[in-house]
Amino acid sequence: MSFEGKSVLVTGGGSGIGAGVAEELVRRGAKVTIVGRGAGRLAETAQRIAENSGRAGAVRAYAADVTDEDRVAAAVAAAVEHGGALDGVVACAGGSETIGPLTQMDTEAWKRTVDLNVNGMMFTLKHSARALVARGGGSFVAISSIAASNTHRWFGAYGVTKSAVDHLVALAADELGASGVRVNGIRPGLIETDLVAPILSDPAIAEDYRVNTPLPRVGRVEDIAEAAAFLLGDGSTWITGQVINVDGGQMLRRGPDFSSMLEPLFGADGLRGVVADED
């Protein structure tokens, strides 16, 4: 599946899934603009992708925080300039600052997570969809999470906001189909990145993931990159409004049990919602 002559914007492109998606698309011939908050890391990622692909100039780094709407609009304009137009978007930017019982949730951290995962996704869609419509059509792929479909106890705002991403996918697909713009999502399971290294280092949690995954291996960034390339490409031109789990089948069972990691921090009673009286 060649992407020769195609221009794609990838948010969260400095590391992890976003960097892997960008590298795969560049390898297939696309011009890619990667967006992220850290200018230094973005530049390093862009250089590595260019060297690995042998395509100097195929990838451009643009530093922007997706919670800043003006910067998102500017990033989209930069992607259009880099590629001559915009054919596709993979919105990977996201994360969480909240973990622990809802009754002890840091309210400001909750708000920041909502801002990043919901508002950041909406700003990216709002401004990139304009360019896709102007192009005459295209494909937008939102990176969600298995936490949107299966409860992950003590994950706070993360699963809640990813559920919002899934609904945004459906809404946008319904609205933008008339302009030839397809909107789909991917729900990754546990993917081996630097972000999940602490999870994989906990034997109890790693085993819990294994027994709840019919295909019992940890996901790879390449698994998500391949799915994203399919949803961007010519083989999926009659697919829209879908959110595809790429999780080894874990959605068939249950979310992970993080009690071994969190009980020492909050206590067994804390994990079931008990809040100690403050003197």
C-alpha positions as CSV (number, residue, x, y, z in Angstrom):
1,M,0.0,0.0,0.0
2,S,1.9,3.0,-1.3
3,F,1.4,6.5,0.1
4,E,3.4,8.2,-2.7
5,G,2.1,11.8,-3.2
6,K,0.1,11.7,0.1
7,S,0.5,14.2,2.9
8,V,-0.3,13.1,6.5
9,L,-0.4,14.9,9.8
10,V,0.5,12.9,12.9
11,T,0.0,14.4,16.4
12,G,1.8,12.9,19.3
13,G,4.5,12.1,16.8
14,G,7.5,12.5,18.9
15,S,7.5,9.1,20.5
16,G,5.6,5.9,21.0
17,I,2.6,5.1,18.8
18,G,2.8,8.4,17.0
19,A,6.4,8.1,16.0
20,G,5.8,4.5,14.9
21,V,2.9,5.5,12.7
22,A,4.9,8.4,11.2
23,E,7.8,6.1,10.4
24,E,5.6,3.6,8.7
25,L,3.9,6.2,6.6
26,V,7.2,7.8,5.5
27,R,8.5,4.3,4.6
28,R,5.5,3.9,2.3
29,G,6.2,7.2,0.6
30,A,4.1,9.8,2.4
31,K,5.2,13.2,3.4
32,V,4.5,13.4,7.1
33,T,4.3,16.3,9.5
34,I,4.8,15.2,13.2
35,V,3.4,17.4,16.0
36,G,4.2,17.3,19.7
37,R,5.0,19.5,22.6
38,G,8.7,18.8,22.9
39,A,10.6,20.5,20.0
40,G,13.9,18.7,20.8
41,R,12.4,15.2,20.9
42,L,10.4,15.9,17.7
43,A,13.5,17.0,15.9
44,E,15.3,13.8,17.0
45,T,12.4,11.6,15.9
46,A,12.2,13.4,12.5
47,Q,15.9,12.9,11.9
48,R,15.8,9.2,12.9
49,I,12.8,8.6,10.6
50,A,14.6,10.4,7.7
51,E,17.8,8.4,8.2
52,N,15.9,5.0,8.6
53,S,13.8,5.6,5.4
54,G,16.5,7.3,3.3
55,R,14.0,10.0,2.5
56,A,15.5,13.3,3.7
57,G,12.9,16.0,3.8
58,A,9.9,13.6,3.9
59,V,9.2,14.3,7.5
60,R,8.7,17.7,9.1
61,A,8.6,18.4,12.8
62,Y,6.3,21.1,14.2
63,A,6.1,21.8,17.9
64,A,2.6,22.5,19.2
65,D,0.4,21.7,22.2
66,V,-2.9,20.3,20.9
67,T,-4.7,22.0,23.8
68,D,-3.8,25.3,22.2
69,E,-6.3,25.7,19.3
70,D,-4.3,28.4,17.6
71,R,-1.2,26.2,17.5
72,V,-3.2,23.3,16.2
73,A,-4.5,25.5,13.4
74,A,-0.9,26.5,12.6
75,A,0.3,22.9,12.7
76,V,-2.4,22.0,10.1
77,A,-1.3,24.9,7.9
78,A,2.3,23.7,8.2
79,A,1.3,20.2,7.1
80,V,-0.6,21.5,4.1
81,E,2.5,23.6,3.2
82,H,4.8,20.6,3.6
83,G,2.8,18.2,1.5
84,G,1.0,20.6,-0.8
85,A,-2.3,19.5,0.7
86,L,-3.6,17.3,3.4
87,D,-4.8,13.7,2.7
88,G,-4.8,12.1,6.1
89,V,-4.5,12.6,9.9
90,V,-3.5,10.3,12.7
91,A,-4.4,11.9,16.0
92,C,-2.2,10.2,18.6
93,A,-1.7,13.0,21.1
94,G,-3.1,12.0,24.5
95,G,-2.3,10.8,27.9
96,S,-3.4,11.0,31.5
97,E,-2.4,12.7,34.8
98,T,-4.9,10.8,36.9
99,I,-4.6,7.4,38.5
100,G,-6.2,6.3,41.7
101,P,-9.7,6.1,43.3
102,L,-12.3,8.5,42.0
103,T,-13.0,9.7,45.6
104,Q,-9.4,10.9,45.9
105,M,-9.0,12.3,42.4
106,D,-7.0,15.4,41.9
107,T,-9.6,17.7,40.3
108,E,-7.1,19.9,38.4
109,A,-5.3,16.8,37.0
110,W,-8.7,15.5,35.9
111,K,-9.4,18.8,34.0
112,R,-6.0,18.7,32.3
113,T,-6.6,15.2,31.1
114,V,-10.0,16.1,29.7
115,D,-8.4,19.1,28.0
116,L,-5.7,17.0,26.4
117,N,-7.7,14.0,25.3
118,V,-11.1,15.6,24.5
119,N,-10.4,19.2,23.6
120,G,-7.1,18.4,21.9
121,M,-8.7,15.8,19.8
122,M,-11.6,18.1,18.9
123,F,-9.2,21.0,17.9
124,T,-7.2,18.6,15.7
125,L,-10.3,17.3,14.0
126,K,-11.9,20.8,13.6
127,H,-8.9,22.3,11.8
128,S,-7.6,19.3,9.9
129,A,-11.1,18.4,8.6
130,R,-11.3,21.8,7.0
131,A,-8.1,20.9,5.0
132,L,-9.4,17.4,4.2
133,V,-12.7,18.8,2.9
134,A,-10.9,21.4,0.8
135,R,-8.8,18.6,-0.6
136,G,-12.0,16.8,-1.7
137,G,-11.8,14.1,0.9
138,G,-9.4,12.2,3.1
139,S,-9.1,10.1,6.2
140,F,-8.9,11.0,9.9
141,V,-7.8,8.3,12.4
142,A,-8.2,8.9,16.1
143,I,-6.2,6.9,18.6
144,S,-8.5,5.9,21.4
145,S,-7.9,3.1,23.9
146,I,-9.3,-0.2,25.1
147,A,-10.0,1.8,28.3
148,A,-12.9,3.3,26.4
149,S,-14.6,0.0,25.9
150,N,-13.5,-1.9,29.0
151,T,-13.4,-0.3,32.4
152,H,-10.0,0.1,33.9
153,R,-10.5,0.6,37.6
154,W,-8.5,3.6,39.1
155,F,-7.6,5.0,35.7
156,G,-9.5,8.2,36.4
157,A,-10.2,10.4,33.5
158,Y,-8.4,8.4,30.9
159,G,-11.1,5.9,29.9
160,V,-13.8,8.5,30.3
161,T,-12.1,10.8,27.8
162,K,-11.3,8.0,25.4
163,S,-15.0,7.2,25.4
164,A,-15.6,10.8,24.4
165,V,-13.1,10.3,21.5
166,D,-15.1,7.3,20.3
167,H,-18.3,9.3,20.2
168,L,-16.5,12.2,18.4
169,V,-15.4,9.7,15.8
170,A,-19.0,8.7,15.2
171,L,-20.3,12.2,15.1
172,A,-17.6,13.5,12.7
173,A,-18.0,10.5,10.4
174,D,-21.7,11.2,10.2
175,E,-21.2,14.9,9.5
176,L,-18.2,14.7,7.1
177,G,-19.1,11.8,4.9
178,A,-21.0,14.1,2.5
179,S,-17.6,15.7,1.8
180,G,-15.7,12.5,1.3
181,V,-14.0,12.6,4.6
182,R,-13.8,9.3,6.5
183,V,-13.3,9.3,10.3
184,N,-12.4,6.1,12.2
185,G,-10.6,5.2,15.4
186,I,-8.3,2.6,16.8
187,R,-8.4,1.3,20.4
188,P,-5.0,0.0,21.2
189,G,-4.5,-2.6,24.0
190,L,-1.3,-2.8,25.9
191,I,1.4,-1.6,23.5
192,E,5.1,-1.9,24.4
193,T,6.3,1.7,24.6
194,D,8.4,3.7,27.2
195,L,5.1,4.9,28.7
196,V,4.0,1.3,29.7
197,A,7.4,0.1,30.9
198,P,6.5,0.4,34.6
199,I,3.4,-1.7,33.9
200,L,5.4,-4.5,32.2
201,S,7.9,-4.4,35.0
202,D,5.3,-5.4,37.6
203,P,5.0,-9.2,37.4
204,A,1.4,-9.3,38.8
205,I,0.0,-6.7,36.3
206,A,1.9,-8.2,33.4
207,E,0.5,-11.6,34.1
208,D,-3.0,-10.2,34.5
209,Y,-2.8,-8.7,31.1
210,R,-1.5,-12.0,29.7
211,V,-4.4,-14.1,31.1
212,N,-7.0,-11.6,29.8
213,T,-5.6,-11.4,26.3
214,P,-6.6,-14.3,23.9
215,L,-3.5,-13.6,21.8
216,P,-1.2,-13.6,24.8
217,R,1.6,-11.2,23.8
218,V,2.2,-7.5,24.4
219,G,1.2,-5.3,21.4
220,R,3.8,-3.6,19.3
221,V,3.8,-0.1,17.9
222,E,3.9,-1.7,14.4
223,D,0.5,-3.3,15.1
224,I,-1.1,0.1,15.5
225,A,0.9,1.6,12.6
226,E,-0.4,-1.1,10.2
227,A,-4.0,-0.5,11.3
228,A,-3.6,3.2,10.9
229,A,-2.1,2.8,7.4
230,F,-5.1,0.6,6.4
231,L,-7.6,3.2,7.6
232,L,-5.7,5.9,5.8
233,G,-5.3,4.0,2.6
234,D,-7.3,3.0,-0.5
235,G,-8.3,-0.3,0.9
236,S,-10.7,1.2,3.4
237,T,-12.5,3.8,1.2
238,W,-16.0,2.6,2.3
239,I,-15.2,2.3,6.0
240,T,-16.2,5.2,8.3
241,G,-17.5,5.7,11.8
242,Q,-15.7,2.6,13.1
243,V,-13.5,2.1,16.1
244,I,-11.4,-1.0,15.8
245,N,-9.8,-2.7,18.8
246,V,-6.2,-3.7,18.1
247,D,-5.6,-5.4,21.5
248,G,-5.1,-9.1,20.9
249,G,-8.7,-9.7,21.8
250,Q,-8.6,-8.3,25.3
251,M,-11.9,-6.5,24.8
252,L,-13.5,-10.0,25.0
253,R,-12.5,-10.3,28.7
254,R,-11.8,-7.5,31.1
255,G,-9.6,-4.5,31.9
256,P,-6.4,-4.9,34.0
257,D,-6.2,-5.3,37.8
258,F,-3.8,-2.6,39.1
259,S,-4.4,-3.3,42.8
260,S,-0.9,-4.7,43.3
261,M,0.6,-1.3,42.3
262,L,-2.0,1.0,43.8
263,E,-3.0,-0.7,47.1
264,P,0.4,0.2,48.7
265,L,-0.4,3.9,47.8
266,F,-4.1,4.1,48.7
267,G,-4.7,1.1,50.9
268,A,-7.3,-1.6,50.3
269,D,-10.1,0.6,51.8
270,G,-9.0,3.5,49.6
271,L,-9.3,1.5,46.5
272,R,-13.0,0.9,47.3
273,G,-13.7,4.6,47.9
274,V,-13.0,5.1,51.5
275,V,-11.5,8.5,52.3
276,A,-9.9,8.9,55.7
277,D,-11.2,11.7,57.9
278,E,-8.8,14.7,57.9
279,D,-8.0,16.1,61.4
